[in-house]
Amino acid sequence: MWCHVAVVKKFTELTLYVNGNPVGRATVPATYQPGPKNAGIGCNPNYPGPEVFQGALAEVLLVREAWPEEEIRKLAGVP
C-alpha cells in the first residue's frame, strides 16, 4: 500500500501530512542549528542504532519553500 507523506517546516512549526491530511505537529527551532552536514532519506546516518525505514520510496521531492496545505493535498491527489 502506498502512502503520500509530506513534512513542512514553516518558521517554528513542523507539520507531518499523510495522504494530504495533517496528522502531527511539533515545535522546532526557527533557524538552522549547526550540526551534522549529512542527511538520510529513509535512515538516520548519524545514529548508530537500528533506525531505518523498511519499505520503498518513490518521487522524493525536496523544496526550499514551505508549501501551503492546499498544495500538499493536491500532490497527494486529495480534492
GROMACS elastic network, one bead per residue, 0.5 to 0.9 nm:
[ bonds ]
;  ai    aj funct       b0    kb
    2    56     6  0.88292   500
    3    18     6  0.67512   500
    3    19     6  0.59071   500
    3    76     6  0.84597   500
    4    17     6  0.79093   500
    4    18     6  0.56617   500
    4    20     6  0.70509   500
    4    75     6  0.82165   500
    4    76     6  0.56282   500
    4    77     6  0.88497   500
    5    16     6  0.73813   500
    5    17     6  0.56243   500
    5    19     6  0.62378   500
    5    20     6  0.76120   500
    5    76     6  0.80733   500
    6    15     6  0.81596   500
    6    16     6  0.59270   500
    6    17     6  0.50095   500
    6    18     6  0.66097   500
    6    19     6  0.83206   500
    6    20     6  0.78751   500
    6    72     6  0.72010   500
    6    76     6  0.88798   500
    7    14     6  0.68879   500
    7    15     6  0.56003   500
    7    17     6  0.61761   500
    7    18     6  0.89379   500
    8    13     6  0.80759   500
    8    14     6  0.56562   500
    8    15     6  0.52474   500
    8    16     6  0.66784   500
    8    17     6  0.81194   500
    8    65     6  0.87377   500
    8    66     6  0.57656   500
    8    67     6  0.69097   500
    8    68     6  0.85533   500
    9    12     6  0.70951   500
    9    13     6  0.56946   500
    9    15     6  0.64653   500
    9    28     6  0.84228   500
    9    30     6  0.89234   500
    9    65     6  0.86046   500
    9    66     6  0.60102   500
    9    67     6  0.87871   500
   10    13     6  0.53309   500
   10    14     6  0.64638   500
   10    15     6  0.83214   500
   10    30     6  0.80996   500
   10    65     6  0.83940   500
   10    66     6  0.56178   500
   10    67     6  0.85645   500
   11    14     6  0.81406   500
   11    28     6  0.81137   500
   11    29     6  0.76855   500
   11    31     6  0.75837   500
   11    66     6  0.88312   500
   12    26     6  0.82572   500
   12    27     6  0.54806   500
   12    29     6  0.54730   500
   12    31     6  0.81555   500
   13    25     6  0.68127   500
   13    26     6  0.59218   500
   13    28     6  0.60398   500
   13    29     6  0.83659   500
   13    30     6  0.80962   500
   14    24     6  0.83091   500
   14    25     6  0.55368   500
   14    26     6  0.51907   500
   14    27     6  0.62085   500
   14    28     6  0.65923   500
   15    22     6  0.66672   500
   15    23     6  0.76690   500
   15    24     6  0.58225   500
   15    26     6  0.66558   500
   15    27     6  0.89893   500
   16    21     6  0.83066   500
   16    22     6  0.57532   500
   16    23     6  0.58169   500
   16    24     6  0.51893   500
   16    25     6  0.62884   500
   16    26     6  0.87128   500
   17    20     6  0.56025   500
   17    21     6  0.50798   500
   17    23     6  0.56332   500
   17    24     6  0.72873   500
   17    69     6  0.88143   500
   17    72     6  0.78471   500
   17    73     6  0.87632   500
   18    21     6  0.54229   500
   18    22     6  0.65017   500
   18    23     6  0.65766   500
   18    76     6  0.83693   500
   19    22     6  0.85332   500
   19    72     6  0.86976   500
   19    73     6  0.73545   500
   19    75     6  0.89518   500
   19    76     6  0.54763   500
   19    77     6  0.79265   500
   19    78     6  0.74925   500
   20    69     6  0.77398   500
   20    70     6  0.84692   500
   20    71     6  0.88686   500
   20    72     6  0.57378   500
   20    74     6  0.75248   500
   20    75     6  0.76302   500
   20    76     6  0.52347   500
   20    77     6  0.76112   500
   20    78     6  0.62584   500
   21    69     6  0.82872   500
   21    72     6  0.84042   500
   21    73     6  0.70701   500
   21    76     6  0.89958   500
   21    78     6  0.88184   500
   22    25     6  0.78938   500
   22    69     6  0.83353   500
   27    30     6  0.88750   500
   28    31     6  0.86933   500
   29    32     6  0.71914   500
   29    33     6  0.75883   500
   30    33     6  0.89697   500
   32    35     6  0.88773   500
   34    37     6  0.83334   500
   36    39     6  0.78682   500
   36    46     6  0.74614   500
   38    45     6  0.73505   500
   38    46     6  0.79729   500
   39    43     6  0.83448   500
   39    44     6  0.69348   500
   39    45     6  0.66029   500
   39    46     6  0.81086   500
   40    43     6  0.51252   500
   40    44     6  0.53467   500
   40    45     6  0.58224   500
   40    46     6  0.86660   500
   41    44     6  0.75918   500
   41    53     6  0.84794   500
   41    57     6  0.88448   500
   41    60     6  0.88242   500
   42    51     6  0.86973   500
   42    52     6  0.58323   500
   42    54     6  0.78960   500
   42    55     6  0.86750   500
   42    56     6  0.89542   500
   42    57     6  0.81211   500
   43    46     6  0.89261   500
   43    47     6  0.86781   500
   43    50     6  0.89643   500
   43    51     6  0.60749   500
   43    53     6  0.60025   500
   44    47     6  0.55873   500
   44    48     6  0.83055   500
   44    51     6  0.64146   500
   44    52     6  0.69253   500
   45    48     6  0.74771   500
   45    51     6  0.89297   500
   47    50     6  0.80516   500
   47    51     6  0.72528   500
   48    51     6  0.80166   500
   49    52     6  0.88974   500
   53    56     6  0.83667   500
   57    60     6  0.71609   500
   63    66     6  0.77688   500
   63    67     6  0.86302   500
   67    70     6  0.81665   500
   67    71     6  0.62418   500
   67    72     6  0.68664   500
   68    71     6  0.54951   500
   68    72     6  0.66232   500
   68    73     6  0.89047   500
   69    72     6  0.50352   500
   69    73     6  0.61459   500
   69    74     6  0.85848   500
   70    73     6  0.51311   500
   70    74     6  0.62039   500
   70    75     6  0.87493   500
   70    79     6  0.88961   500
   71    75     6  0.62246   500
   71    76     6  0.86163   500
   72    75     6  0.51587   500
   72    76     6  0.62575   500
   72    77     6  0.87204   500
   72    78     6  0.86660   500
   73    76     6  0.50518   500
   73    77     6  0.62559   500
   73    78     6  0.50563   500
   73    79     6  0.69654   500
   74    77     6  0.50486   500
   74    78     6  0.56042   500
   74    79     6  0.65743   500
   75    78     6  0.75834   500
   76    79     6  0.89225   500
